[in-house]
Amino acid sequence: MSAGLPRRIIKETQRLVAEPVAGISATPYADNLRYFTVGIEGPEETPYEKGVFQLELFLPADYPMAPPKVRFLTKIYHPNIDKLGRICLDILKDKWSPALQIRTVLLSIQALLSAPNPDDPLDNNVAEVWKNNEEEALKRAREFTKSFATPST
């Protein structure tokens, strides 16, 4: 199962499973341990509260020298996440360091849900609404969360 996988990926995966992060689940695919199915619960007191967002995370061949590739599969209204689910987050680009781990990346994405940054947007339209009418932006974010990220009971 772990043939050819760097020891680091195996250790990180074991730690994610053994010591899960509150509000985050990350499960490697059984047939490819470089691919993860990720679920992130929307942080309390944000428009994403009660939502569960599905993401995919892939560890490229040059990981940990290169950052993981992560994207939202669940539609979300957020200035730093575009319609394709790509995420504008410095540690996924130029601020990546091999000292960081999958866990750090997921915590940073969770933090981004708590603190959107419309001054460094990936979706300019959402950022404009966020800057000019935050109340409307929060309302739309709640609507998206309810429509796309709320598990039906």
VOPAMI-267799 format. One record per residue: x, y, z of N, C-alpha, C, O in turn. Coordinates in Angstrom, 3 decimals. Each point is the difference from the previous one (the first is absolute). Example, Ala and Ser with C-alpha at 12.3 -4.5 7.8 and 13.67 -1.06 7.14 Angstrom:
<keses>
13.190 / -5.690 / 7.800 / -0.890 / 1.190 / 0.000 / 0.900 / 1.200 / 0.000 / 1.036 / -0.019 / 0.665;
-1.386 / 1.069 / -1.385 / 0.820 / 1.190 / 0.060 / -0.770 / 1.090 / 0.730 / 0.509 / 1.108 / 0.169;
</keses>
This chain:
<keses>
0.819 / -1.197 / 0.000 / -0.819 / 1.197 / 0.000 / 0.859 / 1.255 / 0.000 / -0.329 / 0.962 / -0.694;
1.412 / -0.946 / 1.448 / 0.804 / 1.208 / 0.075 / 1.308 / -0.144 / -0.765 / 0.951 / 0.748 / 0.231;
-0.911 / -1.707 / -1.135 / 1.224 / -0.211 / -0.780 / 0.342 / 1.251 / -0.795 / -0.849 / 0.557 / -0.696;
2.089 / -0.127 / 0.805 / 0.455 / 1.144 / -0.778 / -0.401 / 1.349 / 0.587 / 0.381 / 1.040 / -0.538;
-1.126 / -1.037 / 1.606 / -0.382 / 1.276 / 0.612 / 1.097 / 0.444 / 0.948 / 0.524 / -0.808 / 0.766;
-0.172 / 2.082 / -0.810 / 0.982 / 0.490 / 0.971 / -0.499 / -0.201 / 1.431 / -1.190 / 0.129 / 0.292;
2.119 / -0.443 / 0.571 / -0.301 / -0.226 / 1.406 / -0.751 / 1.182 / 0.609 / -0.887 / -0.179 / 0.835;
1.246 / 1.367 / -1.255 / -0.638 / 1.215 / 0.538 / -1.513 / -0.014 / -0.252 / -0.780 / 0.332 / 0.893;
0.368 / -0.712 / -2.099 / -1.432 / -0.023 / -0.329 / -0.711 / -1.044 / 0.871 / -1.101 / 0.240 / 0.494;
1.735 / -1.379 / -0.316 / -0.592 / -1.054 / 0.837 / -0.178 / 0.513 / 1.429 / -1.063 / -0.171 / 0.597;
2.111 / 0.803 / -0.048 / -0.062 / 0.514 / 1.376 / -1.074 / 1.079 / 0.142 / -0.771 / -0.012 / 0.960;
0.719 / 0.946 / -1.917 / -1.012 / 1.067 / 0.067 / -1.408 / -0.575 / -0.063 / -0.890 / 0.428 / 0.735;
0.698 / -1.393 / -1.614 / -1.317 / -0.615 / -0.162 / -0.405 / -0.711 / 1.288 / -1.134 / 0.133 / 0.460;
2.072 / -0.889 / 0.121 / -0.294 / -0.703 / 1.253 / -0.381 / 0.991 / 1.093 / -0.918 / -0.257 / 0.779;
1.619 / 1.390 / -0.718 / -0.289 / 0.986 / 1.034 / -1.369 / 0.651 / -0.220 / -0.739 / 0.239 / 0.955;
0.405 / 0.045 / -2.224 / -1.316 / 0.587 / -0.292 / -1.126 / -0.928 / 0.442 / -1.024 / 0.451 / 0.514;
1.222 / -1.744 / -0.718 / -1.022 / -0.978 / 0.373 / -0.025 / -0.190 / 1.518 / -1.072 / -0.064 / 0.602;
2.249 / -0.026 / 0.013 / 0.094 / -0.258 / 1.442 / -0.373 / 1.218 / 0.842 / -0.587 / -0.139 / 1.073;
0.933 / 1.340 / -1.563 / -0.268 / 1.234 / 0.752 / -0.753 / 0.972 / -0.902 / 0.576 / 0.977 / -0.480;
-1.859 / -1.242 / 0.249 / -0.730 / 0.878 / -0.912 / -0.078 / 1.438 / 0.530 / 0.016 / 0.235 / 1.208;
-0.097 / 0.697 / -2.123 / -0.129 / 1.409 / 0.345 / -1.493 / 0.292 / 0.143 / -0.796 / -0.468 / -0.813;
0.404 / 1.230 / 1.830 / -1.417 / 0.315 / 0.215 / -0.596 / 0.651 / -1.244 / 0.536 / 0.977 / -0.523;
-1.644 / -1.529 / 0.063 / -0.698 / 0.587 / -1.141 / 0.580 / -0.348 / -1.358 / -0.461 / 0.503 / -1.025;
1.480 / -1.370 / 1.017 / 0.635 / -0.352 / -1.281 / 0.153 / -1.514 / -0.077 / 0.461 / -0.633 / 0.951;
-0.848 / 0.056 / -2.082 / 0.302 / -1.409 / -0.233 / 0.791 / -0.092 / -1.303 / -0.324 / 0.666 / -0.983;
1.341 / -1.482 / 0.988 / 0.818 / -0.212 / -1.201 / 0.258 / -1.496 / -0.120 / 0.654 / -0.604 / 0.851;
-1.179 / 0.018 / -1.921 / 0.115 / -1.440 / -0.185 / 0.691 / -0.291 / -1.321 / -0.457 / 0.439 / -1.055;
1.564 / -1.184 / 1.111 / 0.665 / -0.331 / -1.266 / -0.814 / -1.030 / -0.783 / -0.670 / -0.855 / 0.580;
0.742 / 0.953 / -1.897 / -0.626 / -1.015 / -0.848 / 0.722 / -1.316 / 0.263 / 1.220 / -0.009 / 0.168;
-1.945 / -1.091 / -0.130 / 0.604 / -1.308 / 0.258 / 0.984 / -0.377 / -1.105 / 1.022 / -0.630 / 0.273;
-1.316 / 1.007 / -1.507 / 0.845 / -0.413 / -1.124 / 1.081 / 1.015 / -0.365 / 0.842 / -0.278 / -0.854;
-0.855 / 1.464 / 1.499 / 1.038 / 0.994 / -0.264 / 0.139 / 0.901 / 1.219 / -0.808 / 0.904 / 0.214;
1.834 / -1.161 / 0.575 / 0.167 / 0.726 / 1.267 / 0.484 / 1.439 / -0.184 / 0.196 / 0.712 / 0.985;
-0.001 / -0.275 / -2.233 / 0.329 / 1.407 / -0.243 / -1.262 / 0.850 / -0.175 / 0.065 / 1.229 / 0.000;
-1.208 / -1.898 / -0.150 / -1.290 / 0.689 / -0.150 / -0.791 / -0.107 / 1.288 / -0.086 / -1.073 / 0.598;
-0.498 / 2.197 / -0.169 / -0.815 / 0.009 / 1.215 / -1.363 / 0.593 / -0.291 / -0.134 / 0.953 / -0.768;
-0.873 / -1.535 / 1.395 / -1.319 / 0.611 / 0.055 / -0.013 / 0.780 / 1.302 / 0.301 / -0.551 / 1.059;
-0.648 / 1.834 / -1.131 / 0.043 / 0.859 / 1.180 / -1.387 / 0.581 / 0.248 / -0.702 / 0.395 / -0.931;
0.326 / -0.353 / 2.196 / -1.221 / 0.697 / 0.402 / 0.378 / 1.039 / 1.038 / 0.673 / -0.313 / 0.982;
-1.104 / 1.548 / -1.197 / 0.273 / 1.063 / 0.977 / -1.340 / 0.588 / 0.436 / -0.796 / 0.445 / -0.827;
0.562 / -0.450 / 2.128 / -1.219 / 0.612 / 0.537 / 0.187 / 1.507 / 0.024 / 1.063 / 0.503 / 0.364;
-2.109 / 0.208 / -0.756 / 0.052 / 1.462 / 0.060 / 0.154 / 0.451 / 1.446 / -0.724 / -0.470 / 0.878;
1.655 / 1.371 / -0.627 / 0.232 / 0.467 / 1.379 / -1.239 / 0.695 / 0.572 / -0.759 / 0.639 / -0.729;
0.568 / -0.774 / 2.039 / -1.123 / 0.658 / 0.679 / 0.126 / 1.511 / -0.149 / 1.092 / 0.553 / -0.127;
-2.273 / 0.097 / 0.149 / -0.084 / 1.457 / -0.094 / 0.595 / 0.540 / -1.291 / 0.522 / 1.115 / -0.032;
-0.601 / -1.908 / -1.036 / 0.356 / 0.463 / -1.347 / -1.199 / -0.350 / -0.885 / -0.858 / -0.783 / 0.410;
0.789 / 1.347 / -1.607 / -1.111 / -0.369 / -0.880 / 0.084 / -1.458 / -0.475 / -0.926 / -0.500 / -0.638;
2.024 / -0.169 / 0.946 / 0.211 / -1.388 / -0.420 / -0.379 / -0.994 / 1.093 / 0.093 / -1.213 / -0.187;
-0.526 / 1.752 / 1.346 / -0.390 / -0.833 / 1.136 / -1.061 / -1.009 / -0.432 / -0.872 / 0.318 / -0.809;
0.946 / -1.515 / 1.341 / -0.907 / -1.122 / -0.290 / 0.218 / -0.613 / -1.386 / -0.647 / -0.986 / -0.354;
1.551 / 1.567 / -0.420 / 0.314 / -0.584 / -1.303 / 1.127 / -1.003 / 0.123 / 0.855 / 0.117 / 0.879;
-0.853 / -1.103 / -1.760 / 1.133 / -0.922 / -0.096 / 0.475 / 0.076 / -1.442 / -0.736 / -0.339 / -0.927;
1.963 / 0.783 / 0.751 / 0.551 / 0.243 / -1.325 / 0.914 / -1.146 / -0.401 / 0.898 / -0.387 / 0.748;
-1.136 / -0.148 / -1.936 / 0.822 / -1.103 / -0.505 / 1.136 / 0.599 / -0.840 / -0.215 / 0.884 / -0.829;
1.408 / -1.385 / 1.066 / 1.159 / 0.438 / -0.751 / 0.748 / -1.237 / -0.481 / -0.216 / -1.105 / 0.498;
1.093 / 1.306 / -1.469 / 0.928 / -1.064 / -0.362 / 1.402 / 0.542 / 0.216 / 0.274 / 1.177 / -0.232;
0.598 / -2.052 / 0.677 / 1.380 / 0.374 / 0.250 / 0.874 / -1.054 / -0.670 / -0.224 / -1.202 / 0.145;
1.217 / 1.675 / -0.877 / 0.915 / -0.889 / -0.700 / 1.427 / 0.387 / 0.348 / 0.358 / 1.178 / -0.022;
0.453 / -2.175 / 0.343 / 1.418 / 0.239 / 0.293 / 0.802 / -0.299 / -1.267 / 0.091 / -1.158 / -0.409;
0.493 / 2.190 / -0.221 / 0.769 / -0.239 / -1.226 / 1.257 / -0.828 / 0.284 / 0.403 / -0.174 / 1.150;
0.193 / -0.321 / -2.205 / 1.182 / -0.864 / 0.123 / 1.127 / 0.693 / 0.770 / 0.765 / -0.659 / 0.704;
-0.658 / 1.996 / -0.835 / 1.093 / 0.709 / 0.675 / -0.382 / 0.516 / 1.397 / 0.742 / 0.785 / 0.590;
-1.900 / -1.222 / -0.056 / -0.352 / 0.319 / 1.390 / 1.000 / -0.691 / 0.920 / 0.306 / -1.165 / -0.253;
0.221 / 1.784 / 1.290 / -0.366 / 1.278 / 0.606 / 0.772 / 1.223 / -0.531 / -0.121 / 1.090 / 0.559;
0.906 / -1.259 / -1.621 / 0.707 / 1.172 / -0.534 / -0.980 / 0.943 / -0.703 / 0.263 / 1.197 / -0.120;
-1.378 / -1.732 / -0.336 / -1.048 / 0.809 / -0.635 / -1.281 / -0.149 / 0.828 / -0.206 / -1.029 / 0.642;
-0.648 / 2.047 / -0.655 / -1.223 / -0.070 / 0.816 / -1.008 / -0.998 / -0.555 / 0.038 / -0.343 / -1.182;
-0.940 / -0.119 / 2.045 / -1.082 / -0.839 / -0.503 / -0.908 / 0.818 / -0.906 / -0.044 / 1.227 / 0.095;
-0.678 / -1.910 / -0.970 / -1.009 / 0.647 / -0.833 / -1.328 / -0.234 / 0.703 / -0.375 / -1.141 / 0.270;
-0.331 / 2.217 / 0.025 / -1.267 / -0.120 / 0.721 / -1.050 / 0.812 / -0.724 / 0.275 / 1.099 / -0.483;
-1.505 / -1.652 / 0.407 / -1.072 / 0.817 / -0.543 / -1.331 / -0.407 / 0.603 / -0.214 / -1.153 / 0.377;
-0.677 / 2.137 / -0.298 / -1.353 / -0.227 / 0.497 / -0.810 / -0.708 / -1.069 / 0.018 / 0.396 / -1.165;
-0.726 / -1.441 / 1.559 / -0.950 / -0.660 / -0.894 / -1.403 / 0.548 / 0.252 / -0.850 / -0.009 / -0.890;
0.618 / 0.486 / 2.117 / -1.279 / 0.603 / 0.363 / 0.020 / 1.460 / -0.440 / 0.982 / 0.708 / 0.228;
-2.065 / -0.258 / -0.859 / -0.094 / 1.410 / -0.377 / -0.003 / 0.850 / 1.258 / -0.642 / -0.343 / 0.993;
1.364 / 1.458 / -1.043 / 0.103 / 0.878 / 1.168 / 0.090 / 1.443 / -0.483 / 0.606 / 0.284 / -1.033;
-1.212 / 0.615 / 1.788 / 0.049 / 1.426 / -0.318 / 1.065 / 0.614 / 0.903 / -0.243 / 0.250 / 1.181;
1.419 / -0.010 / -1.745 / 1.149 / 0.446 / 0.797 / 0.952 / 0.744 / -0.929 / 0.265 / -0.474 / -1.105;
0.256 / 1.624 / 1.523 / 0.865 / 0.778 / -0.906 / 1.321 / -0.676 / -0.353 / 0.615 / 0.346 / -1.009;
-0.171 / -1.299 / 1.815 / 1.299 / -0.636 / -0.234 / -0.122 / -1.398 / -0.609 / 0.985 / -0.734 / -0.084;
-2.195 / 0.373 / -0.339 / -0.239 / -1.299 / -0.627 / -0.820 / 0.243 / -1.263 / -1.075 / 0.598 / 0.061;
1.580 / -1.059 / -1.202 / -0.711 / 0.300 / -1.247 / -1.031 / -1.076 / -0.344 / -0.173 / -0.979 / 0.725;
-0.504 / 1.193 / -1.850 / -1.081 / -0.915 / -0.398 / 0.493 / -1.416 / -0.281 / -0.781 / -0.950 / 0.063;
2.061 / 0.800 / -0.372 / 0.569 / -1.336 / -0.237 / 0.464 / -0.653 / 1.303 / 0.457 / -1.143 / 0.003;
-0.580 / 1.885 / 1.110 / 0.392 / -0.551 / 1.293 / 1.455 / 0.245 / 0.357 / 0.484 / -0.460 / 1.034;
0.218 / 1.200 / -1.914 / 1.408 / 0.292 / 0.310 / 0.051 / 0.980 / 1.171 / -0.905 / 0.812 / 0.193;
1.973 / -0.907 / 0.573 / 0.124 / 0.753 / 1.242 / 1.194 / 0.944 / -0.077 / 1.109 / -0.402 / -0.352;
-1.360 / 1.668 / 0.691 / 1.089 / 0.979 / 0.065 / 0.496 / 0.019 / 1.442 / -0.617 / 0.603 / 0.878;
1.733 / -1.270 / -0.655 / 0.564 / -0.108 / 1.335 / 1.513 / -0.042 / -0.160 / 0.533 / -0.853 / -0.711;
0.164 / 1.786 / 1.379 / 1.442 / 0.143 / -0.216 / 0.786 / -1.286 / 0.202 / 0.952 / -0.257 / -0.738;
-1.333 / -0.571 / 1.736 / 0.804 / -1.214 / 0.236 / -0.215 / -1.067 / -1.074 / 0.735 / -0.986 / -0.051;
-1.737 / 1.178 / -0.803 / -0.164 / -0.934 / -1.121 / 0.779 / 0.491 / -1.216 / 0.028 / -0.656 / -1.042;
0.604 / 1.824 / 1.190 / 0.767 / 0.557 / -1.111 / 1.412 / 0.345 / 0.468 / 0.795 / -0.880 / 0.329;
-0.502 / 2.185 / -0.307 / 1.371 / 0.464 / 0.256 / 0.455 / -0.116 / 1.455 / 1.200 / 0.059 / 0.268;
-2.126 / -0.224 / 0.676 / 0.409 / -0.097 / 1.411 / 0.082 / -1.457 / 0.474 / 0.116 / -0.259 / 1.197;
-0.177 / -0.687 / -2.138 / 0.120 / -1.406 / 0.377 / 1.379 / -0.283 / 0.569 / 0.999 / 0.560 / -0.451;
-0.957 / -1.424 / 1.434 / 1.267 / -0.467 / 0.565 / -0.141 / -1.491 / 0.272 / -1.055 / -0.447 / 0.449;
2.114 / -0.337 / -0.719 / -0.056 / -1.440 / 0.299 / -0.253 / -0.295 / 1.479 / -0.341 / -1.127 / 0.357;
0.506 / 2.140 / 0.507 / -0.278 / -0.201 / 1.422 / -1.509 / -0.090 / 0.259 / -0.424 / -0.522 / 1.032;
-0.372 / 1.024 / -1.957 / -1.453 / -0.056 / 0.149 / -0.499 / -1.404 / -0.323 / 0.682 / -0.779 / -0.666;
-1.875 / 0.472 / 1.145 / -0.571 / -1.330 / -0.215 / -1.428 / 0.121 / -0.514 / -0.571 / 1.090 / -0.042;
0.011 / -2.222 / -0.345 / -1.391 / -0.053 / -0.458 / -0.893 / 0.645 / 1.066 / -0.884 / 0.800 / -0.308;
1.136 / -1.165 / 1.553 / -0.783 / 0.504 / 1.128 / 0.029 / 1.536 / 0.041 / -1.037 / 0.634 / 0.198;
2.216 / -0.042 / -0.383 / 0.152 / 1.463 / 0.012 / -0.819 / 0.628 / -1.118 / -0.665 / 1.017 / 0.194;
0.725 / -1.638 / -1.367 / -0.734 / 0.511 / -1.161 / -1.498 / -0.006 / 0.291 / -0.688 / 0.986 / -0.268;
0.183 / -2.080 / 0.810 / -1.433 / -0.107 / 0.274 / -0.436 / 0.992 / 1.079 / -1.076 / 0.589 / -0.101;
1.892 / -0.404 / 1.117 / -0.309 / 0.997 / 1.037 / -0.007 / 1.408 / -0.594 / -0.823 / 0.831 / 0.384;
1.729 / -0.563 / -1.312 / 0.058 / 1.321 / -0.634 / -1.235 / 0.255 / -0.864 / -0.513 / 1.118 / -0.048;
0.044 / -2.160 / -0.632 / -1.214 / 0.147 / -0.811 / -1.202 / 0.238 / 0.912 / -0.864 / 0.824 / -0.301;
0.818 / -1.547 / 1.410 / -1.076 / 0.198 / 0.967 / 0.039 / 1.438 / 0.534 / -1.046 / 0.629 / 0.166;
2.243 / -0.112 / 0.102 / 0.145 / 1.371 / 0.488 / -0.437 / 1.010 / -1.065 / -0.559 / 1.047 / 0.327;
0.813 / -1.359 / -1.589 / -0.403 / 0.880 / -1.100 / -1.526 / 0.135 / -0.042 / -0.518 / 1.051 / -0.376;
-0.193 / -2.099 / 0.755 / -1.463 / 0.080 / 0.057 / -0.438 / 0.968 / 1.100 / -1.033 / 0.658 / -0.124;
1.815 / -0.574 / 1.191 / -0.323 / 0.920 / 1.095 / 0.369 / 1.440 / -0.338 / -0.600 / 0.939 / 0.524;
1.584 / -0.768 / -1.394 / 0.510 / 1.344 / -0.281 / 0.253 / 0.199 / -1.486 / 1.152 / 0.011 / -0.435;
-2.223 / 0.150 / -0.357 / 0.192 / 0.256 / -1.428 / 0.823 / 1.271 / -0.208 / -0.095 / 0.950 / 0.777;
0.899 / -0.950 / -1.833 / 0.843 / 1.161 / -0.278 / -0.342 / 0.580 / -1.376 / 0.610 / -0.384 / -0.998;
-1.581 / 1.306 / 0.935 / -0.399 / 0.545 / -1.295 / 1.079 / 0.881 / -0.643 / -0.135 / 0.391 / -1.159;
1.201 / -0.078 / 1.901 / 1.074 / 0.817 / -0.574 / 0.998 / -0.838 / -0.798 / 0.862 / 0.553 / -0.684;
-0.969 / -1.869 / 0.764 / 0.855 / -0.890 / -0.784 / -0.892 / -1.067 / -0.622 / 0.142 / -1.186 / 0.299;
-1.074 / 1.613 / -1.178 / -1.042 / -0.925 / -0.448 / 0.432 / -0.922 / -1.123 / 0.949 / 0.270 / -0.735;
-1.673 / -1.355 / 0.633 / 0.107 / -0.883 / -1.156 / -1.263 / 0.186 / -0.841 / 0.015 / -0.179 / -1.218;
-1.113 / 0.544 / 1.896 / -1.250 / 0.302 / -0.692 / -0.282 / 1.488 / 0.202 / -0.481 / 0.412 / 1.056;
0.786 / 0.390 / -2.082 / -0.126 / 1.457 / 0.123 / -1.434 / 0.456 / 0.224 / -0.239 / 0.972 / 0.716;
-0.716 / -1.669 / -1.323 / -1.398 / 0.403 / 0.177 / -0.436 / -0.151 / 1.447 / -0.628 / 0.895 / 0.566;
0.963 / -2.033 / 0.031 / -0.344 / -0.237 / 1.408 / 0.732 / 1.025 / 0.877 / -0.579 / 0.540 / 0.942;
1.830 / -0.280 / -1.252 / 0.789 / 0.953 / 0.802 / -0.621 / 1.394 / -0.050 / -0.044 / 0.696 / 1.015;
-0.436 / -0.286 / -2.190 / -0.639 / 1.318 / -0.128 / -1.219 / 0.100 / 0.904 / -0.179 / 0.993 / 0.705;
-0.661 / -2.029 / -0.729 / -1.187 / 0.000 / 0.862 / 0.446 / 0.045 / 1.459 / -0.557 / 0.739 / 0.812;
1.575 / -1.548 / -0.493 / 0.495 / -0.078 / 1.387 / 0.476 / 1.371 / 0.484 / -0.254 / 0.387 / 1.140;
0.946 / 0.341 / -2.018 / 0.543 / 1.310 / 0.392 / -1.076 / 1.084 / 0.057 / 0.028 / 0.865 / 0.875;
-0.972 / -0.918 / -1.811 / -0.969 / 1.089 / -0.125 / -1.287 / -0.222 / 0.775 / -0.685 / 0.959 / 0.357;
0.349 / -2.227 / -0.092 / -1.235 / -0.303 / 0.716 / 0.180 / -1.323 / 0.733 / -0.497 / -1.042 / -0.426;
1.220 / 1.114 / 1.540 / 0.345 / -1.219 / 0.725 / -1.243 / -0.771 / 0.441 / -0.008 / -1.231 / -0.004;
-1.035 / 1.957 / 0.380 / -1.237 / -0.650 / 0.437 / -0.567 / -0.890 / -1.114 / -0.419 / -1.130 / 0.252;
0.413 / 1.646 / -1.475 / -0.482 / -0.761 / -1.158 / 0.916 / -1.206 / -0.261 / -0.479 / -1.096 / -0.293;
1.775 / 1.305 / 0.399 / 0.959 / -1.094 / -0.222 / -0.228 / -1.121 / 1.014 / 0.000 / -1.177 / -0.361;
-0.193 / 1.539 / 1.618 / -0.228 / -1.002 / 1.042 / -1.307 / -0.748 / -0.257 / -0.091 / -1.210 / 0.207;
-0.916 / 1.950 / -0.659 / -1.291 / -0.620 / -0.309 / 0.171 / -1.022 / -1.133 / -0.502 / -1.120 / 0.090;
1.208 / 1.512 / -1.148 / 0.223 / -0.921 / -1.122 / 0.817 / -1.215 / 0.440 / -0.278 / -1.127 / -0.410;
1.289 / 1.368 / 1.250 / 0.835 / -1.106 / 0.493 / -0.859 / -0.988 / 0.794 / 0.156 / -1.214 / -0.131;
-1.069 / 1.749 / 0.960 / -0.909 / -0.879 / 0.764 / -0.910 / -0.784 / -0.943 / -0.242 / -1.188 / 0.210;
-0.264 / 1.861 / -1.256 / -0.885 / -0.672 / -0.964 / 0.738 / -1.134 / -0.718 / -0.539 / -1.095 / -0.159;
1.782 / 1.369 / -0.274 / 0.806 / -1.046 / -0.667 / 0.229 / -1.164 / 0.962 / -0.115 / -1.165 / -0.380;
0.443 / 1.496 / 1.631 / 0.257 / -1.049 / 0.991 / -1.242 / -0.859 / 0.167 / 0.084 / -1.227 / 0.027;
-1.238 / 1.877 / 0.085 / -1.255 / -0.743 / 0.185 / -0.304 / -0.854 / -1.227 / -0.419 / -1.150 / 0.137;
0.626 / 1.701 / -1.342 / -0.348 / -0.714 / -1.231 / 0.966 / -1.130 / -0.332 / -0.423 / -1.062 / -0.458;
1.728 / 1.282 / 0.685 / 0.997 / -0.933 / -0.516 / 0.769 / -0.779 / 1.061 / 0.553 / -1.058 / -0.298;
-0.508 / 1.564 / 1.543 / 0.892 / -0.608 / 0.990 / -0.725 / -0.561 / 1.224 / 0.638 / -0.541 / 0.903;
-1.959 / 0.668 / -0.869 / -0.711 / -0.495 / 1.165 / -0.456 / -1.431 / -0.246 / -0.782 / -0.262 / -0.914;
1.275 / -0.662 / 1.733 / -0.399 / -1.396 / -0.196 / -1.507 / -0.124 / 0.226 / -0.524 / 0.517 / 0.987;
-0.163 / -1.192 / -1.884 / -1.434 / -0.172 / 0.173 / -0.244 / -1.082 / 1.042 / 0.608 / -1.069 / -0.031;
-1.505 / 1.373 / 0.943 / -0.264 / -0.958 / 1.095 / -1.290 / -0.742 / -0.272 / -0.404 / -0.848 / 0.796;
</keses>
